[in-house]
Amino acid sequence: MVAASAAALAIAQAGPGITGIGAVRAAAFPRLAGRGDRSHVALTFDDGPDPASTPEFLRLLADRGVLATFFMLGSMVARAPGLAAEVAAAGHEVGVHGWAHRYLPARGPAATRSDLTMATELIADVTGVQPRLFRPPYGVLSGLALSTARDLGLTPLLWGAWGREWARGATGESVLQCLLGDLDGGVTVLLHDSSRTAPAAAWRAALAAVPPLLDECDRRGLRVGPVRDHGTRLGRPNDVG
């Protein structure tokens, strides 16, 4: 009986992690994958704010007249609160990426709740905006993360296209080609505005891919913006169906 209960708890904790598999997410959990308005592409960035790189993204986006969603790490916000506030003041949407970039299925109840709560509260305090979106580190959810997100009023959101700029040797062209493989109307795009958890040059590859990505979206007649402008298919907090 004890073994069965332990197994059930383990499944409840780790089970949501299956949505980290892109094909599963796209087929069975379109809202979690960030499917939105077919005329719109949601542009999102993870792992900042980073004084070494985020300002470069802000300048580029301002030059192009594009807003995006930045999923922030609480630990990075603590180091650069002024930059986090600048992101929000520029009109960009802010979301929660946790406090530390840790694999959530391996974390217990107290650690999970502390991680998400601390990050959410600090981001809200520094930016003056209450975050409504949560993206787990590595794109892997857990049962505890889902329940905590629900309690904090956060909607989990992953992505449908990514640049893989964290791969060693990535270039602007390789990042662009990865994105184009899944680029279509209604997709949520993932890039990183920091190399906090990647090789040092990763953010430069991501930055180099943004202008041609925006050009391609223009060519296809697709609007680009933050998740808040992406339509109504994201559902309610904790609704990943």
C-alpha positions in Angstrom: 0.0 0.0 0.0 2.8 2.4 0.9 4.7 1.5 -2.3 1.6 2.1 -4.4 1.0 5.5 -2.7 4.6 6.4 -3.3 4.3 5.4 -6.9 1.2 7.5 -7.4 2.9 10.5 -5.9 5.9 10.0 -8.2 3.6 9.9 -11.2 1.7 13.0 -10.2 5.0 14.8 -9.7 6.8 13.7 -12.8 3.9 13.0 -15.1 3.5 16.6 -16.4 7.1 16.5 -17.6 5.9 14.6 -20.7 4.7 17.9 -22.1 8.4 18.8 -22.4 8.4 16.6 -25.5 7.6 19.0 -28.4 5.6 16.5 -30.5 3.5 15.5 -27.5 2.9 19.1 -26.5 1.9 20.2 -30.0 -0.5 17.3 -30.6 -2.1 17.0 -27.2 -1.6 20.3 -25.4 -1.8 23.2 -27.9 -2.6 25.8 -25.3 0.5 24.9 -23.3 2.5 25.0 -26.6 1.3 28.6 -26.9 -1.0 28.2 -30.0 -2.6 31.5 -30.6 -4.1 33.8 -33.3 -3.2 32.4 -36.8 -2.1 35.9 -37.9 0.3 36.4 -34.9 3.6 35.1 -33.7 4.4 35.4 -30.0 8.1 36.3 -29.4 9.5 35.2 -26.0 12.9 35.3 -24.3 14.1 33.3 -21.3 16.8 33.6 -18.6 17.3 37.3 -18.2 17.5 40.1 -17.4 21.2 40.1 -18.1 23.2 43.4 -18.1 25.6 41.9 -20.6 23.0 41.1 -23.2 19.4 42.1 -22.5 20.0 45.8 -23.4 21.1 44.7 -26.9 17.7 42.9 -27.4 15.8 45.9 -26.0 17.6 48.2 -28.5 16.9 45.9 -31.4 13.3 45.4 -30.5 12.8 49.2 -30.0 14.4 49.9 -33.4 12.0 47.4 -35.0 8.9 48.6 -33.1 8.3 45.1 -31.7 7.3 44.1 -28.2 8.0 40.6 -26.7 7.5 38.6 -23.5 10.5 38.1 -21.2 10.4 35.2 -18.8 12.7 36.3 -16.0 14.7 34.4 -13.5 14.3 35.8 -10.0 18.0 35.4 -9.3 18.8 37.6 -12.3 16.2 40.2 -11.4 17.8 40.4 -7.9 21.1 41.2 -9.6 19.8 43.7 -12.0 16.5 45.1 -10.7 16.8 48.3 -12.7 17.1 46.4 -15.9 14.1 44.3 -15.1 12.1 47.5 -14.5 13.4 48.9 -17.8 12.1 45.8 -19.7 8.6 46.4 -18.3 8.8 50.2 -18.8 9.5 49.7 -22.5 6.1 47.9 -22.8 7.3 44.4 -22.9 5.4 41.6 -21.0 7.1 39.9 -18.1 6.7 36.3 -17.0 8.2 34.0 -14.4 11.0 31.5 -15.2 11.5 30.6 -11.6 14.2 31.8 -9.2 17.0 29.5 -10.0 17.3 27.6 -13.3 16.6 24.2 -11.6 14.9 21.0 -12.9 11.6 21.2 -11.2 10.6 17.4 -11.1 13.6 16.8 -8.9 12.6 19.5 -6.4 10.4 18.9 -3.3 7.3 20.9 -2.2 9.0 23.5 -0.1 11.7 24.2 -2.6 9.3 24.4 -5.5 6.9 26.7 -3.7 9.7 28.9 -2.5 11.4 29.1 -5.9 8.2 30.2 -7.8 6.8 32.4 -5.0 10.1 34.4 -4.5 10.5 34.9 -8.2 6.9 36.0 -8.8 6.9 38.4 -5.8 10.2 40.0 -6.7 9.3 40.4 -10.4 6.0 42.1 -9.5 7.7 44.3 -6.9 10.5 45.4 -9.2 8.5 45.9 -12.5 5.2 47.1 -11.0 3.5 44.4 -13.0 1.9 41.2 -11.7 3.2 38.4 -13.9 0.5 36.0 -15.3 2.7 33.6 -17.2 5.1 30.9 -16.0 7.7 28.9 -18.1 9.5 26.2 -16.2 13.3 25.8 -16.6 14.2 23.4 -19.4 10.5 23.5 -20.4 9.8 20.6 -17.9 6.8 20.9 -15.6 6.0 19.0 -12.4 2.9 18.3 -10.4 4.2 20.6 -7.6 5.0 23.4 -10.1 1.6 23.2 -11.6 -0.2 23.4 -8.3 2.1 26.3 -7.1 1.5 28.2 -10.4 -2.2 27.8 -10.0 -2.0 29.2 -6.4 0.0 32.2 -7.7 -2.3 32.9 -10.6 0.2 31.9 -13.2 -0.6 30.2 -16.5 2.1 27.7 -17.7 3.3 28.3 -21.2 6.0 26.5 -23.2 6.6 27.1 -26.9 6.2 25.8 -30.5 9.4 26.9 -32.1 12.9 27.4 -30.6 16.3 28.5 -31.9 18.5 26.0 -30.0 21.1 28.8 -29.6 22.3 27.1 -26.5 23.9 24.3 -28.7 27.6 24.6 -29.0 28.6 26.3 -32.2 25.3 27.9 -32.8 25.2 30.9 -35.1 22.6 33.4 -36.1 22.0 31.4 -39.3 21.6 28.0 -37.4 19.2 29.6 -34.9 17.2 31.1 -37.8 16.9 27.8 -39.6 15.8 26.0 -36.4 13.0 28.6 -36.0 11.9 28.5 -39.6 11.4 24.8 -39.4 8.4 25.4 -37.1 7.5 28.9 -37.9 3.8 29.5 -38.8 0.9 31.7 -37.7 -0.1 31.1 -34.1 3.3 29.8 -32.9 5.1 30.9 -29.8 8.8 31.4 -30.4 11.5 30.7 -27.7 14.9 32.5 -27.7 17.2 33.5 -24.9 18.3 37.0 -24.0 21.0 35.7 -21.7 23.7 33.0 -21.7 23.1 32.4 -18.0 22.6 28.7 -18.7 24.3 28.3 -22.1 27.7 28.9 -23.8 28.9 32.5 -23.5 28.2 33.3 -27.2 24.6 31.9 -27.2 22.9 35.2 -26.8 24.8 36.7 -29.7 23.5 33.9 -32.0 19.9 34.5 -30.7 20.3 38.3 -31.3 21.6 37.8 -34.8 18.6 35.6 -35.7 15.9 38.2 -34.6 16.1 40.6 -37.6 15.8 37.9 -40.3 13.0 36.2 -38.2 11.1 39.5 -38.1 11.7 40.0 -41.8 10.3 36.5 -42.6 7.3 37.2 -40.4 6.7 40.4 -42.3 7.0 38.6 -45.6 4.4 36.1 -44.5 2.1 38.8 -43.3 2.4 37.7 -39.6 2.3 40.2 -36.8 4.9 39.7 -34.0 4.4 40.6 -30.4 4.0 39.5 -26.8 1.9 36.6 -25.6 -0.7 39.0 -24.3 -1.5 39.9 -27.9 -1.5 36.3 -29.1 -5.2 35.4 -28.8 -7.4 33.7 -26.3 -6.4 30.0 -26.6 -4.1 29.9 -23.6 -6.9 29.2 -21.2 -6.9 29.6 -17.4 -4.1 29.2 -14.9 -3.0 25.6 -14.7 -5.1 24.7 -17.8 -2.7 22.8 -20.0 -5.2 21.0 -22.1 
